[in-house]
Amino acid sequence: MVEEGKPAPDFELTSDAGERVKLSDLRGKPVVLYFYPRDDTPGCTTQACGIRDHWDDFGERGAVVLGVSPDAESSHVKFKEKYGLPFTLLADPEHEVAEKYGTWVEKNNYGKTYWGVERSTFLIDSEGNVAKVMRRVKPDTHAADVLTALPD
């Protein structure tokens, strides 16, 4: 399980731009790593647009924002274009990284049990350590909550 104060588990995933992104290559900058269930769904759109709407604030803090979901790169491209998202989306179709971070969980909805992403955010400091773990985040306050918790 990922713990605050410990090194963030490293990973490498493909971005919406088709490039490989490796977490350890981002050392020197704070990273907002957020896991969300699915592109272009109501909660995920609210969450992503909240970050977009506070983009200047994230920029002032020097933060790199990475959104991770099981969707394919092509889905991420459409989602980004539709809502003008200025940050990188990463494809985790086999949910390997979600499992590493403990966000791939058994869910229960209307009596149906299934596996999916628990909406969670990890703030990683410039040295690569987990500064804050935020589980079951609320889409409508996510951006403001992250900005408040973001390490300087």
C-alpha positions in Angstrom: 0.0 0.0 0.0 1.2 3.5 -0.8 2.0 5.5 2.3 2.7 9.2 2.9 6.4 9.9 3.4 7.5 6.8 1.4 8.8 6.8 -2.2 6.1 6.8 -4.8 6.0 3.5 -6.8 7.6 4.2 -10.1 5.8 3.4 -13.4 5.8 4.0 -17.1 2.6 4.4 -19.1 1.6 5.7 -22.5 0.2 9.3 -22.7 -2.6 10.7 -24.8 0.2 12.0 -27.1 1.5 8.5 -27.6 4.6 9.1 -25.5 5.9 7.0 -22.7 5.8 8.9 -19.4 7.9 7.6 -16.5 7.2 9.0 -13.0 10.8 9.0 -11.9 11.7 11.2 -14.9 9.6 14.0 -13.3 11.8 14.4 -10.2 12.4 18.0 -9.3 8.7 18.9 -9.7 5.7 18.2 -7.6 3.4 15.7 -9.3 -0.4 15.4 -8.9 -1.2 11.8 -9.8 -4.9 11.3 -10.0 -6.8 8.1 -10.8 -10.3 8.3 -12.2 -12.7 5.7 -13.5 -13.6 6.7 -17.1 -13.2 9.4 -19.7 -16.2 11.6 -20.5 -18.5 10.4 -17.6 -20.2 13.0 -15.4 -17.9 12.8 -12.3 -14.7 12.4 -14.2 -15.6 15.3 -16.5 -16.4 17.5 -13.5 -13.1 16.5 -11.9 -11.0 17.1 -15.0 -12.6 20.4 -15.8 -12.0 21.6 -12.3 -8.3 21.1 -12.8 -8.6 22.8 -16.2 -10.3 25.8 -14.6 -7.6 26.1 -12.0 -4.8 25.4 -14.4 -3.0 28.7 -13.8 -2.9 27.9 -10.0 -1.3 24.5 -10.7 1.2 26.2 -13.1 2.2 28.7 -10.4 3.0 25.8 -8.1 5.1 24.1 -10.8 3.0 21.0 -10.5 2.8 18.3 -13.2 -0.7 16.9 -13.4 -1.2 13.3 -14.6 -4.7 11.7 -14.9 -4.7 7.9 -15.1 -7.6 5.7 -16.1 -8.0 2.3 -17.8 -9.2 4.0 -21.0 -7.1 3.7 -24.2 -5.0 6.6 -25.6 -7.6 7.3 -28.3 -10.3 7.8 -25.7 -8.0 10.2 -23.8 -7.4 12.2 -27.0 -11.1 12.7 -27.5 -11.7 13.6 -23.9 -8.9 16.1 -23.9 -10.1 17.7 -27.1 -13.7 17.8 -26.1 -13.0 19.7 -22.8 -9.8 21.5 -23.6 -7.8 19.7 -20.9 -4.3 21.1 -20.7 -2.7 18.2 -18.7 -1.5 14.7 -19.6 -3.8 11.7 -19.5 -2.2 8.2 -19.1 -3.6 4.9 -20.3 -3.6 2.1 -17.8 -5.7 -0.5 -19.6 -4.4 -3.5 -17.6 -4.8 -1.4 -14.4 -1.2 -2.3 -13.3 -0.5 1.1 -12.0 -3.9 1.4 -10.4 -3.2 -1.9 -8.6 0.3 -0.7 -7.5 -1.4 2.4 -5.9 -4.3 0.5 -4.4 -6.9 2.2 -6.5 -8.2 -0.9 -8.3 -10.9 -2.0 -6.0 -14.0 -4.1 -5.7 -17.0 -1.8 -6.1 -20.7 -2.3 -5.4 -23.3 -0.4 -7.3 -27.1 -1.1 -7.2 -26.4 -4.6 -5.9 -23.8 -5.4 -8.7 -20.2 -6.1 -7.7 -17.4 -5.3 -10.1 -13.8 -4.1 -10.2 -12.9 -0.5 -11.0 -10.9 2.5 -10.1 -11.5 4.2 -6.8 -11.2 8.0 -7.5 -8.0 8.8 -5.6 -5.1 11.3 -5.8 -1.5 11.1 -4.8 0.6 14.2 -4.3 4.2 13.4 -4.9 6.9 15.9 -3.8 9.8 16.9 -6.0 12.0 14.2 -4.5 9.6 11.4 -5.5 8.0 10.8 -2.1 4.3 10.6 -1.5 3.4 13.8 0.3 -0.4 13.2 0.5 -2.8 10.4 -0.2 -6.4 11.4 -1.0 -8.9 8.6 -1.3 -12.5 8.7 -2.5 -12.1 12.3 -3.6 -15.1 14.4 -4.6 -15.1 15.5 -8.2 -16.6 19.0 -7.6 -14.0 20.0 -4.9 -11.0 18.0 -6.1 -9.0 20.8 -7.7 -9.3 23.1 -4.8 -8.6 20.3 -2.3 -5.5 19.3 -4.2 -4.2 22.9 -4.4 -4.7 23.3 -0.7 -2.7 20.1 0.0 0.0 20.5 -2.7 3.4 20.6 -1.1 5.4 23.8 -1.7 
